[in-house]
Structures are given as C-alpha cells and as structure tokens.
Amino acid sequence: MERVIFYIIAVIMIVFAVAAVSNRKMLRSVIYLLFVLVGVAGIFFLIDYNFLAAVQLTVYAGGIIVLMIFSVLLVHHIELELEVAKPLKQVITAITCLIGIGVVLSTIYTHNFNVVENDKLTTTADVGSKMLSYEAGGFILPFEVISILLLAAMVGAIIIAKGKKLVNKTKD
C-alpha cells in the first residue's frame, strides 16, 4: 500500500512541477509549486520523518510560498505573462533534462544501495538542542545565517516593490 501511495504522490508532484515551470502566469506557477512542496512533505510523512514533514509544511509550503505570493502581489505583476523560450532554447533544455535523467537513472541502477539499520531514536528535543548548540556539530550558526538571508530577501522584495514610488518621491 505504501508503494501505491508513493507512486500517486510522485505522479502528482511531477505533474505540478511540469505545470509550475511551463505555465506562463506567475501566480499560478507559485501555486503549482505549493502543491509540489506539499507532495515532498507527504513523502516525508510516508517514510516516517514526521519532524521533517512538519518543517517542510511550515517553512517551505507555508512561509516561502506566502513570501513568493506577497512578492508577486506587491510588485503588481499578478497577471504577468512570462515569455516563451525560443525553440532552440527549448531543444537545449530538453536535451539537458534527458541527460540529467540518464545520469540519475544510471547512478540508481549501477550502485548497490545498502540499507543501514538505525537503532538510535532521535526525538524532537534532540533536534532542537542540536539546532541551538554552540558545540561541535551544532547548527546555531547556519540557523542564524538563514534567518538573516530570509530577512534580506524580504527587505529586497519590499525595495523592488516600492522602487518606482521611492524614485518619484526623490525627484519631486
């Protein structure tokens, strides 16, 4: 049953991923990306990584998609139609994708992936203490760098959205 659910989620993710990159309307592409990210969370739930699934839903499907929707709405390009790539670029992209699929499939089928038994149970408290640890193997520095990066992205989105209004005020 798990295999059937995995294939259903995988097909849904592939369909929405193709729709996200092939749709010319920006807001629809962001919504399709939301479904792909929810599908990734579904796969995390399926393999019993509940903490990662919750983080995927809250940070990516929640926060990042909301930030992207606000960026689209702030810039007033809600109905912006993206340009269609030239046929030569489409052919080059298709060839590159096929080469990438070939590399991934050849890697999967030529390597022997061994299942490693995990006898150590990691709790959410362990993950939280590791995230806020200053010791070796702690993740406080990357955690803070990511928060500064997200803050810079939000400030950049606001500056881009208000760019014309700021220029007009300085000229008057």
Rosetta blueprint (number, residue, H / E / L):
1 M L
2 E H
3 R H
4 V H
5 I H
6 F H
7 Y H
8 I H
9 I H
10 A H
11 V H
12 I H
13 M H
14 I H
15 V H
16 F H
17 A H
18 V H
19 A H
20 A H
21 V H
22 S H
23 N L
24 R L
25 K E
26 M H
27 L H
28 R H
29 S H
30 V H
31 I H
32 Y H
33 L H
34 L H
35 F H
36 V H
37 L H
38 V H
39 G H
40 V H
41 A H
42 G H
43 I H
44 F H
45 F H
46 L H
47 I L
48 D L
49 Y L
50 N H
51 F H
52 L H
53 A H
54 A H
55 V H
56 Q H
57 L H
58 T H
59 V H
60 Y H
61 A H
62 G H
63 G H
64 I H
65 I H
66 V H
67 L H
68 M H
69 I H
70 F H
71 S H
72 V H
73 L H
74 L H
75 V L
76 H L
77 H L
78 I L
79 E L
80 L L
81 E E
82 L L
83 E L
84 V L
85 A L
86 K L
87 P H
88 L H
89 K H
90 Q H
91 V H
92 I H
93 T H
94 A H
95 I H
96 T H
97 C H
98 L H
99 I H
100 G H
101 I H
102 G H
103 V H
104 V H
105 L H
106 S H
107 T H
108 I H
109 Y H
110 T H
111 H L
112 N L
113 F L
114 N L
115 V L
116 V L
117 E L
118 N L
119 D L
120 K L
121 L L
122 T L
123 T L
124 T H
125 A H
126 D H
127 V H
128 G H
129 S H
130 K H
131 M H
132 L L
133 S L
134 Y L
135 E L
136 A L
137 G L
138 G L
139 F L
140 I H
141 L H
142 P H
143 F H
144 E H
145 V H
146 I H
147 S H
148 I H
149 L H
150 L H
151 L H
152 A H
153 A H
154 M H
155 V H
156 G H
157 A H
158 I H
159 I H
160 I H
161 A H
162 K L
163 G H
164 K H
165 K H
166 L H
167 V H
168 N H
169 K H
170 T H
171 K H
172 D L
